[in-house]
Amino acid sequence: MTLIIPVHDRQGALDRALQSVAAQEVVPAEVIVVDDASETPMLIRPEFTRQLRLRLIRHDKNKGAAGARNTGLAASTTEWITFLDSDDALLPDTLGRRWALVQEDQQQRPNDTAIYGCGWIDCDEDGKSLGIRRPRPSHDPLDFAAGCWFSPGSCIILNGRWAVEAAGGQDETLRRFEDCDWFLALALKGFFLQVLPVIGANIERKRQQNPHRIEQAAGALCRKWAEKGLDRLLMSRLRSYMSLETAAAHFFAGSRVKALLWLARSLIECPRFSLQLSPGWDREKV
């Protein structure tokens, strides 16, 4: 299995992420770090190159998370891959457990369209634990049109070669919601989410996002899928989710009126009694 870490201008975060990988009881067959044109090139500490089979690939121009992940996918030498966002970290001795469960399941029920998720611990930017989330499984493309409730940036294992063959790589024109776009495309090709009984990572949550950029990205994603002729019900679910994300961005930026307007759009597009659109999570206290 290959572990791919995209990074841009986060040397300290990268060190922490790599430390969490090197400390695993079972390490990946290879680790690919993709430096997405950092202003100061990322450095790999010597101890990590001794502990891991590690490659550093640098982009001359910034391509965003989608471009960095695509570079890692193209460079990987294994079929199965996993990602780790540079500001997240693996929990001790969890990657080997997850990989063993994947291999066991594949031996019993071979299926290249399985996406294996896991639980995680939400953390704030200071590293304080906020609680555990266990995503719920799904075989329904409607769920994948309603968001990435399973934290694919750091919590999934899938057959990367088959995913790229089935749906192509991630859309490098998208600088937001590229995960939602890719996994919706995969779900439409028959991929589904299976959840392993492991809490695998610390995920850093960032609520402050530029509302204008979120609006632009949401509009671009909806236009893309409308032009592709996405099924009406799926399109409605996607628009509702994009409106919900836009509402959240305005809310945390302090624009409460705009947040309410976008929330109303989300509810009109997909009437419901809760904010949640996707299957969501089972929550636990740490």
N, C-alpha and C positions, 0 to 999 in steps of 0.2 A: 504494500500500500504506500502511496505517495502522499505526503502532507504538503500543502501549498500555502505559503504565507505571503499575501500582498502587503506592501508597506510603502508609505510615503512620509518622509520627514518625521519619523518616530523612533529614533535610535533606542531610547530607554524602554519604550514599549516593546520593540522588537527583541531586545535583550531578555525582557521578562517572559515574552512568549516562547522564545527558544529555550530558556531555562526550564520552562514547564514541560517542553518536549523532551529535552535531554534527561530530565529527572524521571521519565516514565520507566517502569519496569521492562516494558516491551516498546522499543522505539520503532518508527516507521522504516520501511525499506529505504526510503530516501526522503529528504526534505528539500523543497525548492522555495527559496526566498526570492520574490520578485520585487526589486527596488523600482518603484514607478516614478523614475526621474526626480528623486529627492534633491532638494537644493544642495544639501551636503550628503554625498553618497553614503549609504548605509555600510557599516562595517560588521563583520562577523568575528566574534571573539574566538581566539584560538581553541579554547576548551570545547566550544561547540563543534568545531570541525573535527576534533579528536573523538567526540562522543557520537556524532551523527554523520551519516553519509549525506553531505549537505552541498547544495549548489546555490550560488548567488547569481541571479540574472538581472542586469540593469536595463531599464528603458531610457533611451535618449530623450524621448518626449513623454509627457504625462498622458496616460491612456485611461486613467480611472481604475476603479476596482475590477470592472468587467474585463478590461484589457489585461490587467495584471493576472487575473485568474486564468484567462485564455492562454497567456504565455506559459503559465505553469502547467496547464492541461496539455499543451502541445509538447512541452519538454519532458513530461513524466514518462517513465519507463515501465510503469505498472498499469494494469487495467483499472484497479480500484484506487480511488483517491478520497482525500478529506481535505477540508480547508481549516485554517485558523486565522482569524483576523488579528492583526498585529497588536491591537489593544485588548485582546482577550488572552486567556491562559487555560491550559488543560489542568484539570484536577489530578492529583497524584494517582498513578497506577490505574488510570481509567481507559486509556487508548487501547492497551492490549486486551482488556476485558471486552471492549466494544468490538474489536476486530475478531476476537475469538467467537463472539456471538454471531457476527456476520458470517464467518466461515461455516459455523455449525448450521446456520439457517440455509446457506447456499448449498451445503451438502445434502440437506434433507429436501429442500425445495428450490432447485436452481432457478434463478430469475434475475436477469440483468436489469429489469425495470424497477427493482426495489431501491428505495431511498431509505437508508437507516438513520433515524434521528435519535436523539437522547435528551435527557433533561439537563438543566443548567442552573447555576446560581446567578441571579441578578445582582450586580454591584453598581454602586454609584462611582463617580469619577475619583473619589478618594479611596476606593477599594472596599467600602463598607458593604456587607452583604444585606440585601433587601428581601431575600426570599428565594425559594426554589420554584422552578416551573418545569412541569412535565408535559410536553406537547401531546395532543391527541392524534392518533393515526387517521389517515384518510386515503380513500381510493377515488375520490370525487373531484373532477376538475373544477367544479364550482367552488370548492374550498381553496384551491390553489389560485383562483381568481380573486380571492378575498384576503390575500396577504401571505407573508412568510412567517407564520406563527411558530415555526420550528427552528428559528435561528440558523439558517444554512451556512452563514459565514464561518461558524466554528463548531457546529454540532451535527453535521451529516457525514455519512460515508456512502458513496455510490460508485457504480461502474462508470468512470469518467469517459472512457473510450466509447462505450455504447451510448452514453448521453450525448456526446458530441456528434456521433454518427446519426442518432435519431433526431436531434433538434438543433444541431449546430452549437457553437459556443455562446457565451453571453454577449449581448448586444453592446458593443463598445460606444455606440452613440448615446447610451443612457448613462448619466452620472448619478442618478438616483433610481431606486426600484429595479435595478438590473437583476436582482435575485428573484423578485416577484415575476418579472418578465420571463426569465429562463425556466423557472419551475412550473409556470403555467404552460409554457411550450412543452416541457417534458410530460406534464400530466395529460396533455392532449395526445401524446404519443403512448400513453398507457402506463407511465411511471406512477408510483404510489408511495406514500409515506408509511413506514413501519417504525415503531418506537421501541428502542432497546431499554431495558430496566436498569439504566445507569445514569447517574448525574455526572456529566463529563467535563464541564467547563465553567469557568467564571466569565460572565458576559458583562462588559461595561455598557451601561445604558446612558445614552446622551439624548436629552429631551430638547435642548435648544438647537433648532435648525432654522435656516433662513426661509421664511414663509414664501417669499417670491420665487426662490429656486425650487421649492417643493411644488408650488403651483405650476411652474413651467415643466418640471419633470413629470408631474402627474398628467398634464395635458398632452405631453409628447407620447407617453405610454398609451393613453387612451386613443389618441389618433392612430398610432401604429396598429393597434389591434382592430380598430374600426375599419381601417384600410385593408386589413387582412380578412375581413368578413367574419369576425368572431361571432359565434352564436349569440342571439339577442339576450338570453338569460345570463350567459357568461359575461357579456359586455356590460349588462346592468350591474352585475356583482362587482366587476372591476371598477366601474365608474364610482360606485358607492364607496368602495374601499379607498380609492384615490381621494375622494372628497373627505373621507374620515381622516386620512393622513394630513390633508391640507388643513382641516379644522384643528387638529392637534398642534400643528406647527404654529398656527396663529394664536392658539390658546397659550402655549408656553412662551410665546413672544410678547404676551400681554394684550393682544388684540382680541378681546372677548367678543365683540360684536361680529367681527369677521369669522371668528371661530363658530359662533352660533349659526351664521348664514351657511357656512360650508357643512356643518353638521345637519342642518335642515335638508340640504341637497342630498346628503348621504342617505338620510331616512326616507326622502321622497323616492329616490332611485331604488332603494331596497327597504321597504317598510319592515320594522322589527321592534321588539320591546327592549332590546339591549344595544349597547354600542358595538359589541363584538359581532364580526361577520364570519370569521374563520372558525374552525373547531375549537381554537383556543387551547388552554392549558388546565391542568390540575395544579393548584398552588399549595405550597407547604411553607411553613416557617423554617428558617435555618436552625 
